[in-house]
């Protein structure tokens, strides 16, 4: 993806987020130089990979297959493993109309996916086989706003604003906006986007960046190369 396109997506996303009554945290507004200067005191932001995240899954077709994310807060895997402390994470996502976030699951993360505003969020579901792999003939059970709902393989849940679904490890899912763009909330256990996204197809989690202009803000995938260790 071109950096100029990423900058445009950031600006449009911030506008949409504010439209629905949310405001991103102060570090969302840091320039790259500000981030570098603040890095020593922002280690939890950096180590938790909190911040801007825009992906085309390495396919070069963002409008058709892509996702905007902003990780607001993220806990510690060490806390999760010992069963105490900051074991949770929270994100805001934007799924544009008919923009596919492709079929995937997580081995570790459980998550609530919440329609925070906009159009209808469609979530397509499949279950897993005994090894956790995608299973064309397996369904499962999810929780929608506190109510247990069985799903058949390939079933499409349609979530209106305010509605949500709880997905557990092994619930394979893809999602997109139907009838317009959707602001999505995600509340989950500790988030690890580097190792805990398992896609049905062999695709990448992060975009490859063409640096045609300077970044307005850093992506989480920029931290390793732009920020001091």
C-alpha positions as a Markdown table, in Angstrom:
| # | Residue | x | y | z |
|---|---|---|---|---|
| 1 | Unk | 0.0 | 0.0 | 0.0 |
| 2 | Unk | 1.2 | 3.5 | -0.7 |
| 3 | Unk | 1.9 | 5.6 | 2.4 |
| 4 | Unk | -0.2 | 8.4 | 0.9 |
| 5 | Unk | -3.2 | 6.1 | 0.8 |
| 6 | Unk | -2.6 | 5.0 | 4.4 |
| 7 | Unk | -2.5 | 8.7 | 5.5 |
| 8 | Unk | -5.9 | 9.2 | 3.7 |
| 9 | Unk | -7.4 | 6.2 | 5.4 |
| 10 | Unk | -6.3 | 7.4 | 8.8 |
| 11 | Unk | -7.9 | 10.8 | 8.3 |
| 12 | Unk | -11.2 | 9.3 | 7.1 |
| 13 | Unk | -11.2 | 6.8 | 9.9 |
| 14 | Unk | -10.7 | 9.5 | 12.5 |
| 15 | Unk | -13.6 | 11.4 | 11.1 |
| 16 | Unk | -15.9 | 8.4 | 11.2 |
| 17 | Unk | -14.8 | 7.5 | 14.7 |
| 18 | Unk | -15.6 | 11.0 | 16.0 |
| 19 | Unk | -18.9 | 10.9 | 14.1 |
| 20 | Unk | -20.1 | 8.1 | 16.3 |
| 21 | Unk | -19.0 | 9.8 | 19.5 |
| 22 | Unk | -15.5 | 8.2 | 20.1 |
| 23 | Unk | -12.2 | 10.0 | 20.4 |
| 24 | Unk | -8.9 | 8.2 | 20.0 |
| 25 | Unk | -6.3 | 8.5 | 22.8 |
| 26 | Unk | -3.6 | 11.2 | 22.7 |
| 27 | Unk | -0.9 | 9.0 | 21.3 |
| 28 | Unk | -3.0 | 8.6 | 18.1 |
| 29 | Unk | -2.1 | 12.2 | 17.2 |
| 30 | Unk | 1.7 | 11.9 | 17.7 |
| 31 | Unk | 3.8 | 12.5 | 14.6 |
| 32 | Unk | 6.6 | 10.1 | 13.9 |
| 33 | Unk | 9.1 | 12.5 | 15.5 |
| 34 | Unk | 7.0 | 12.9 | 18.6 |
| 35 | Unk | 6.7 | 9.1 | 18.9 |
| 36 | Unk | 10.5 | 8.8 | 18.7 |
| 37 | Unk | 11.0 | 11.4 | 21.5 |
| 38 | Unk | 8.3 | 9.9 | 23.7 |
| 39 | Unk | 9.4 | 6.2 | 23.1 |
| 40 | Unk | 11.2 | 5.8 | 26.5 |
| 41 | Unk | 8.0 | 6.6 | 28.4 |
| 42 | Unk | 5.7 | 4.9 | 26.0 |
| 43 | Unk | 7.1 | 1.4 | 26.2 |
| 44 | Unk | 3.7 | -0.1 | 27.0 |
| 45 | Unk | 2.1 | 1.4 | 24.0 |
| 46 | Unk | 4.9 | 0.1 | 21.8 |
| 47 | Unk | 5.3 | -3.3 | 23.4 |
| 48 | Unk | 1.5 | -3.8 | 23.3 |
| 49 | Unk | 1.4 | -2.7 | 19.7 |
| 50 | Unk | -1.3 | -0.1 | 20.5 |
| 51 | Unk | -2.1 | 2.4 | 17.7 |
| 52 | Unk | -2.9 | 2.6 | 14.0 |
| 53 | Unk | -3.1 | -0.6 | 12.0 |
| 54 | Unk | -4.2 | -0.6 | 8.3 |
| 55 | Unk | -3.9 | -3.8 | 6.3 |
| 56 | Unk | -4.7 | -5.1 | 2.8 |
| 57 | Unk | -3.5 | -8.5 | 3.9 |
| 58 | Unk | -0.6 | -8.2 | 1.4 |
| 59 | Unk | -3.0 | -8.5 | -1.5 |
| 60 | Unk | -3.0 | -5.0 | -2.9 |
| 61 | Unk | -6.8 | -4.7 | -3.0 |
| 62 | Unk | -7.6 | -2.7 | 0.1 |
| 63 | Unk | -11.1 | -1.6 | -1.0 |
| 64 | Unk | -12.1 | -5.2 | -1.6 |
| 65 | Unk | -10.0 | -7.0 | 1.1 |
| 66 | Unk | -8.8 | -4.9 | 3.9 |
| 67 | Unk | -9.4 | -3.6 | 7.4 |
| 68 | Unk | -8.8 | -0.5 | 9.5 |
| 69 | Unk | -7.9 | -1.1 | 13.2 |
| 70 | Unk | -6.8 | 1.0 | 16.1 |
| 71 | Unk | -5.6 | -0.9 | 19.2 |
| 72 | Unk | -6.7 | 1.3 | 22.2 |
| 73 | Unk | -5.2 | -0.9 | 24.9 |
| 74 | Unk | -3.6 | -4.3 | 25.2 |
| 75 | Unk | -2.6 | -6.4 | 28.2 |
| 76 | Unk | 0.3 | -8.7 | 28.8 |
| 77 | Unk | 0.6 | -12.3 | 27.7 |
| 78 | Unk | 2.6 | -13.0 | 30.9 |
| 79 | Unk | -0.4 | -11.7 | 33.0 |
| 80 | Unk | -2.8 | -13.9 | 30.9 |
| 81 | Unk | -0.6 | -17.0 | 31.5 |
| 82 | Unk | -0.4 | -16.5 | 35.2 |
| 83 | Unk | -4.2 | -15.7 | 35.4 |
| 84 | Unk | -4.0 | -12.2 | 36.8 |
| 85 | Unk | -3.3 | -8.6 | 35.9 |
| 86 | Unk | -4.1 | -6.9 | 32.6 |
| 87 | Unk | -5.5 | -9.8 | 30.6 |
| 88 | Unk | -7.6 | -7.8 | 28.2 |
| 89 | Unk | -7.5 | -5.7 | 25.0 |
| 90 | Unk | -9.7 | -3.3 | 23.1 |
| 91 | Unk | -9.8 | -2.1 | 19.5 |
| 92 | Unk | -11.9 | 0.0 | 17.2 |
| 93 | Unk | -12.2 | -1.3 | 13.6 |
| 94 | Unk | -13.8 | 0.0 | 10.4 |
| 95 | Unk | -15.1 | -2.4 | 7.8 |
| 96 | Unk | -16.1 | -0.6 | 4.7 |
| 97 | Unk | -19.1 | -1.7 | 2.6 |
| 98 | Unk | -18.4 | -5.1 | 1.0 |
| 99 | Unk | -14.7 | -4.9 | 2.2 |
| 100 | Unk | -13.8 | -8.5 | 3.2 |
| 101 | Unk | -11.8 | -9.3 | 6.3 |
| 102 | Unk | -11.0 | -12.9 | 5.2 |
| 103 | Unk | -11.7 | -16.2 | 7.0 |
| 104 | Unk | -9.5 | -16.6 | 10.1 |
| 105 | Unk | -9.4 | -17.8 | 13.7 |
| 106 | Unk | -7.3 | -17.4 | 16.8 |
| 107 | Unk | -5.7 | -20.1 | 18.9 |
| 108 | Unk | -5.5 | -17.9 | 22.0 |
| 109 | Unk | -7.8 | -14.9 | 21.8 |
| 110 | Unk | -11.5 | -14.8 | 22.7 |
| 111 | Unk | -13.3 | -11.6 | 21.4 |
| 112 | Unk | -16.5 | -9.7 | 21.4 |
| 113 | Unk | -17.2 | -8.2 | 18.0 |
| 114 | Unk | -19.6 | -5.2 | 18.5 |
| 115 | Unk | -21.4 | -3.2 | 15.9 |
| 116 | Unk | -20.8 | 0.3 | 17.3 |
| 117 | Unk | -22.6 | 2.2 | 14.5 |
| 118 | Unk | -23.3 | 2.4 | 10.8 |
| 119 | Unk | -24.6 | -0.2 | 8.5 |
| 120 | Unk | -25.0 | -4.0 | 9.1 |
| 121 | Unk | -22.0 | -6.1 | 10.1 |
| 122 | Unk | -22.1 | -9.5 | 8.4 |
| 123 | Unk | -20.1 | -12.3 | 10.2 |
| 124 | Unk | -19.6 | -15.6 | 8.3 |
| 125 | Unk | -18.9 | -18.5 | 10.6 |
| 126 | Unk | -17.4 | -22.0 | 10.4 |
| 127 | Unk | -16.2 | -24.4 | 13.1 |
| 128 | Unk | -13.0 | -26.3 | 13.5 |
| 129 | Unk | -11.9 | -29.9 | 13.2 |
| 130 | Unk | -10.2 | -31.8 | 16.1 |
| 131 | Unk | -6.9 | -30.0 | 15.3 |
| 132 | Unk | -8.4 | -26.5 | 15.2 |
| 133 | Unk | -8.3 | -26.3 | 11.4 |
| 134 | Unk | -11.1 | -24.8 | 9.3 |
| 135 | Unk | -13.8 | -27.4 | 8.7 |
| 136 | Unk | -16.2 | -27.0 | 5.8 |
| 137 | Unk | -18.8 | -29.2 | 7.5 |
| 138 | Unk | -18.5 | -28.0 | 11.1 |
| 139 | Unk | -20.7 | -25.5 | 12.9 |
| 140 | Unk | -20.6 | -24.4 | 16.5 |
| 141 | Unk | -22.0 | -22.2 | 19.2 |
| 142 | Unk | -21.5 | -18.5 | 19.7 |
| 143 | Unk | -23.0 | -16.0 | 22.1 |
| 144 | Unk | -24.9 | -13.0 | 20.7 |
| 145 | Unk | -25.6 | -10.3 | 23.4 |
| 146 | Unk | -25.6 | -12.9 | 26.1 |
| 147 | Unk | -27.7 | -15.5 | 24.3 |
| 148 | Unk | -26.2 | -18.8 | 23.1 |
| 149 | Unk | -26.8 | -19.2 | 19.4 |
| 150 | Unk | -25.8 | -22.4 | 17.4 |
| 151 | Unk | -24.5 | -21.8 | 13.9 |
| 152 | Unk | -24.3 | -24.0 | 10.9 |
| 153 | Unk | -21.2 | -24.0 | 8.7 |
| 154 | Unk | -21.1 | -21.0 | 6.5 |
| 155 | Unk | -23.9 | -19.3 | 8.4 |
| 156 | Unk | -23.9 | -15.5 | 8.2 |
| 157 | Unk | -24.9 | -13.5 | 11.3 |
| 158 | Unk | -26.1 | -10.0 | 10.6 |
| 159 | Unk | -25.5 | -7.6 | 13.4 |
| 160 | Unk | -27.3 | -4.2 | 13.6 |
| 161 | Unk | -25.8 | -1.3 | 15.5 |
| 162 | Unk | -25.6 | -2.2 | 19.2 |
| 163 | Unk | -25.5 | -6.0 | 18.6 |
| 164 | Unk | -22.5 | -8.2 | 19.2 |
| 165 | Unk | -21.1 | -11.7 | 18.9 |
| 166 | Unk | -18.6 | -13.5 | 21.2 |
| 167 | Unk | -16.1 | -15.6 | 19.3 |
| 168 | Unk | -13.9 | -18.2 | 21.0 |
| 169 | Unk | -10.7 | -19.7 | 19.7 |
| 170 | Unk | -11.6 | -22.1 | 17.0 |
| 171 | Unk | -14.6 | -20.1 | 15.7 |
| 172 | Unk | -13.5 | -19.4 | 12.1 |
| 173 | Unk | -14.9 | -16.1 | 10.9 |
| 174 | Unk | -14.9 | -13.5 | 8.1 |
| 175 | Unk | -16.8 | -10.2 | 8.1 |
| 176 | Unk | -17.7 | -7.2 | 6.1 |
| 177 | Unk | -20.1 | -4.2 | 6.0 |
| 178 | Unk | -23.4 | -4.7 | 4.3 |
| 179 | Unk | -25.3 | -1.7 | 3.0 |
| 180 | Unk | -22.6 | 0.8 | 4.1 |
| 181 | Unk | -19.6 | 1.2 | 6.4 |
| 182 | Unk | -19.5 | -0.1 | 9.9 |
| 183 | Unk | -17.7 | 1.0 | 13.0 |
| 184 | Unk | -16.8 | -2.1 | 15.1 |
| 185 | Unk | -15.7 | -2.5 | 18.6 |
| 186 | Unk | -13.5 | -5.4 | 19.7 |
| 187 | Unk | -13.1 | -6.4 | 23.4 |
| 188 | Unk | -10.9 | -9.4 | 23.9 |
| 189 | Unk | -8.3 | -11.2 | 25.8 |
| 190 | Unk | -4.7 | -10.2 | 25.2 |
| 191 | Unk | -4.1 | -9.5 | 21.5 |
| 192 | Unk | -1.2 | -10.8 | 19.5 |
| 193 | Unk | -1.5 | -9.9 | 15.9 |
| 194 | Unk | 1.9 | -11.2 | 15.0 |
| 195 | Unk | 1.4 | -14.9 | 15.9 |
| 196 | Unk | -2.3 | -15.4 | 16.8 |
| 197 | Unk | -4.0 | -14.7 | 13.4 |
| 198 | Unk | -4.5 | -18.0 | 11.5 |
| 199 | Unk | -5.9 | -17.5 | 8.0 |
| 200 | Unk | -7.6 | -20.1 | 6.0 |
| 201 | Unk | -5.7 | -19.0 | 2.9 |
| 202 | Unk | -2.0 | -18.3 | 2.9 |
| 203 | Unk | -2.1 | -14.5 | 3.2 |
| 204 | Unk | -0.2 | -11.9 | 5.2 |
| 205 | Unk | -1.5 | -10.0 | 8.2 |
| 206 | Unk | 0.2 | -6.7 | 7.5 |
| 207 | Unk | 0.6 | -4.5 | 4.4 |
| 208 | Unk | 3.8 | -3.9 | 2.6 |
| 209 | Unk | 4.4 | -0.1 | 2.5 |
| 210 | Unk | 5.4 | 1.9 | -0.5 |
| 211 | Unk | 7.0 | 5.0 | 1.0 |
| 212 | Unk | 5.8 | 7.6 | -1.5 |
| 213 | Unk | 5.3 | 10.3 | 1.1 |
| 214 | Unk | 6.1 | 10.7 | 4.8 |
| 215 | Unk | 3.8 | 9.1 | 7.3 |
| 216 | Unk | 1.3 | 11.3 | 9.2 |
| 217 | Unk | 1.3 | 8.8 | 12.1 |
| 218 | Unk | 3.2 | 5.5 | 12.6 |
| 219 | Unk | 1.5 | 2.1 | 12.1 |
| 220 | Unk | 2.0 | -0.6 | 14.7 |
| 221 | Unk | 4.0 | -2.4 | 12.0 |
| 222 | Unk | 6.4 | 0.6 | 11.8 |
| 223 | Unk | 7.5 | 0.4 | 15.4 |
| 224 | Unk | 10.3 | -2.1 | 15.0 |
| 225 | Unk | 12.0 | 0.0 | 12.3 |
| 226 | Unk | 11.1 | 3.6 | 13.2 |
| 227 | Unk | 11.4 | 3.6 | 17.0 |
| 228 | Unk | 14.5 | 3.2 | 19.3 |
| 229 | Unk | 14.7 | 0.0 | 21.2 |
